[in-house]
Amino acid sequence: MSNFRTTSVAQVRRFAHWQDPGEAVTRAFGFTDGVLPDDQQVVVDDELRVHLPGKRVPLASDRRSDWALFCQEHFGLQSRFWPRFDRHPLNTDFVWNPVGADPRVLSEAEVTQYNEQGYVVIEDALDQSFLEQLTGELDAHDADRLKTLERKGNTEALKKISFSAQPSRQMRTVRQLSVLPVFQHLGHDLIGPDVRLYWDQSVYKPARCTDPFPWHQDTGYTYVDYQQCFTVWIALTDANVDTGCLWVLPGGHRVGTLRHAKSEYGNVVFGEDPGNMIPVPVRAGSMAVFAATLPHMTGANKRGWTRKAVMLEYAPDGMNRIAVDPWGNRTKTPAAYLDSHYQLLRDGVPTSLSI
Ligand SMILES: O=C(O)CCC(=O)C(=O)O
């Protein structure tokens, strides 16, 4: 028998996405007026099903991460399908708000996948000549970094993953990339009418770099008051399980920001691999678009060449960083640096940027 807890209909109704079964189902379970009374006892099990006591067929069944978190927090019930979630202390009330009501670039199927799984892949988003130009310029940027490391005799760092923060500040091609129509339209579909670039970086994983980049959420670095930002991970070289592609925990975005620990390679949300993780291989020029709350990691690069990617993160205009000062007070500051976090969509209309 699975692990279970007995509770009441009133308690399960406190879950933000709870939906009572339809009248026909409720009647079939013997409630002749078709209504489940608040004080009706129900049993919730670790497969995230809700039963009436003694009934074999469940009243409801919901495998989503936010229901798992609710069961964990309200009933002390650890589900079989998800890792233990530990909320970020400032994340007290996150509820996933479905996006993509009137999509411009995503198909209905992609909108559904994004809301349910937290990511979509867009194949061949960049044309070949732009991809080559972008990669060439980022390579030159990385070559400078490598030379400096060599000069300093820092041979260990040469073998590790390397990040170049905000190349858009220096490189026009990265700025041009970040405002491509596909990103303006994605901003509209996944955020709304007013969208800014929030972050950009290149990520190079050298040949035979065996260190995975650990599980984290992109919101796990700086707490912000809007958690449904999105990240675009663009492959500059083919990325698959042998070359260090992304792995994601599909559906894990719905719990909002979790507590992260510090590690050598950045913030970590899960100490070990969660079950149900899947790889997201993408070929050069294609990209994974994912919710900033989606737990993800990248694996080892077993090949003899560098895996290269560039990442862009988008947020709504007006988003704030929230921090807690040493006296325990919450402080709020605008998340955007207006010079580099330019606005690419205003009132739903692409802005005319001179970049
Ligand atoms: O591209 C990688 O290897 C990992 C980058 C990443 O997930 C991040 O910086 O958030």
The ligand as an SDF file (V2000), in Angstrom:
LIG
                    3D

 10  9  0  0  0  0  0  0  0  0999 V2000
   25.2990   26.0100  -20.5950 O   0  0  0  0  0  0  0  0  0  0  0  0
   25.6200   25.4210  -19.5660 C   0  0  0  0  0  0  0  0  0  0  0  0
   26.4380   24.5060  -19.5750 O   0  0  0  0  0  0  0  0  0  0  0  0
   24.9770   25.7680  -18.2450 C   0  0  0  0  0  0  0  0  0  0  0  0
   24.4790   27.1400  -18.1890 C   0  0  0  0  0  0  0  0  0  0  0  0
   23.3050   27.3460  -17.2890 C   0  0  0  0  0  0  0  0  0  0  0  0
   22.4660   26.4990  -17.0940 O   0  0  0  0  0  0  0  0  0  0  0  0
   23.1290   28.6360  -16.6310 C   0  0  0  0  0  0  0  0  0  0  0  0
   24.0690   29.4460  -16.6280 O   0  0  0  0  0  0  0  0  0  0  0  0
   22.0410   28.8840  -16.0900 O   0  0  0  0  0  0  0  0  0  0  0  0
  1  2  2  0
  2  3  1  0
  2  4  1  0
  4  5  1  0
  5  6  1  0
  6  7  2  0
  6  8  1  0
  8  9  2  0
  8 10  1  0
M  END
$$$$
